[in-house]
Amino acid sequence: MQELGNAINDSLSESDRIAEAIGEIKRAGYDVFLVLEATIGFNRRDESAEEEDDEQVESTEEPKRTFEATSKIKFTSQDHRFLRALKIAVDEDPK
């Protein structure tokens, strides 16, 4: 996952088009900062799924996708207000 993040970062920093757009903004008298957020999901395939892929079995059923959280997220009060504004409930982790 780290390698993917590095590849994305390298692609953006080496982009002439992005550099030109940032240059135009700076020449107009603005400071520029660029923050991009990427959500990358992945899950481990089991061997039976790989065998089915090899046999190219057709199925109309969507595969079940599961994701595991690898770390805890700390929300600020501003995060909570934003999520509430979007009507998204966040379960508090009891301590």
VENWO-V953363 format. One record per residue. N is the residue number from 1. SS is DSSP state (a for helix, b for strand, c for the rest). PHI is phi as a letter, one per 20 degrees, with the letter a starting at -180 (999 if undefined). D_LAST is the distance of its C-alpha to the last C-alpha in whole Angstrom. Layout:
n:N ss:SS phi:PHI d_last:D_LAST
n:N ss:SS phi:PHI d_last:D_LAST
This chain:
n:1 ss:c phi:999 d_last:30
n:2 ss:a phi:f d_last:31
n:3 ss:a phi:f d_last:34
n:4 ss:a phi:f d_last:34
n:5 ss:a phi:f d_last:32
n:6 ss:a phi:f d_last:35
n:7 ss:a phi:f d_last:38
n:8 ss:a phi:f d_last:37
n:9 ss:a phi:f d_last:36
n:10 ss:a phi:f d_last:40
n:11 ss:a phi:f d_last:41
n:12 ss:a phi:f d_last:40
n:13 ss:a phi:f d_last:41
n:14 ss:c phi:e d_last:45
n:15 ss:c phi:f d_last:46
n:16 ss:a phi:f d_last:49
n:17 ss:a phi:f d_last:48
n:18 ss:a phi:f d_last:45
n:19 ss:a phi:f d_last:46
n:20 ss:a phi:f d_last:49
n:21 ss:a phi:f d_last:47
n:22 ss:a phi:f d_last:45
n:23 ss:a phi:g d_last:48
n:24 ss:a phi:f d_last:50
n:25 ss:a phi:f d_last:47
n:26 ss:a phi:f d_last:47
n:27 ss:a phi:f d_last:51
n:28 ss:c phi:e d_last:50
n:29 ss:c phi:n d_last:48
n:30 ss:c phi:d d_last:45
n:31 ss:c phi:e d_last:42
n:32 ss:c phi:c d_last:40
n:33 ss:c phi:c d_last:37
n:34 ss:c phi:c d_last:36
n:35 ss:c phi:c d_last:32
n:36 ss:c phi:d d_last:32
n:37 ss:c phi:d d_last:29
n:38 ss:c phi:d d_last:30
n:39 ss:c phi:d d_last:28
n:40 ss:c phi:d d_last:29
n:41 ss:c phi:d d_last:28
n:42 ss:c phi:b d_last:29
n:43 ss:c phi:b d_last:29
n:44 ss:c phi:f d_last:31
n:45 ss:c phi:e d_last:34
n:46 ss:c phi:e d_last:35
n:47 ss:a phi:f d_last:38
n:48 ss:a phi:f d_last:40
n:49 ss:a phi:f d_last:39
n:50 ss:a phi:f d_last:41
n:51 ss:a phi:f d_last:44
n:52 ss:a phi:f d_last:44
n:53 ss:a phi:f d_last:44
n:54 ss:a phi:f d_last:47
n:55 ss:a phi:e d_last:49
n:56 ss:c phi:l d_last:48
n:57 ss:c phi:f d_last:47
n:58 ss:c phi:e d_last:47
n:59 ss:c phi:b d_last:44
n:60 ss:c phi:e d_last:44
n:61 ss:c phi:e d_last:40
n:62 ss:c phi:f d_last:37
n:63 ss:c phi:f d_last:35
n:64 ss:c phi:f d_last:32
n:65 ss:c phi:d d_last:29
n:66 ss:c phi:c d_last:26
n:67 ss:c phi:c d_last:24
n:68 ss:c phi:d d_last:21
n:69 ss:c phi:f d_last:18
n:70 ss:c phi:d d_last:19
n:71 ss:c phi:b d_last:16
n:72 ss:c phi:e d_last:13
n:73 ss:c phi:d d_last:14
n:74 ss:c phi:d d_last:13
n:75 ss:c phi:e d_last:15
n:76 ss:c phi:e d_last:17
n:77 ss:a phi:f d_last:18
n:78 ss:a phi:f d_last:21
n:79 ss:a phi:f d_last:20
n:80 ss:a phi:f d_last:18
n:81 ss:a phi:f d_last:21
n:82 ss:a phi:f d_last:23
n:83 ss:a phi:f d_last:22
n:84 ss:a phi:f d_last:22
n:85 ss:a phi:f d_last:26
n:86 ss:c phi:e d_last:26
n:87 ss:c phi:m d_last:24
n:88 ss:c phi:d d_last:22
n:89 ss:c phi:e d_last:18
n:90 ss:c phi:d d_last:15
n:91 ss:c phi:f d_last:12
n:92 ss:c phi:f d_last:9
n:93 ss:c phi:e d_last:6
n:94 ss:c phi:f d_last:4
n:95 ss:c phi:d d_last:0
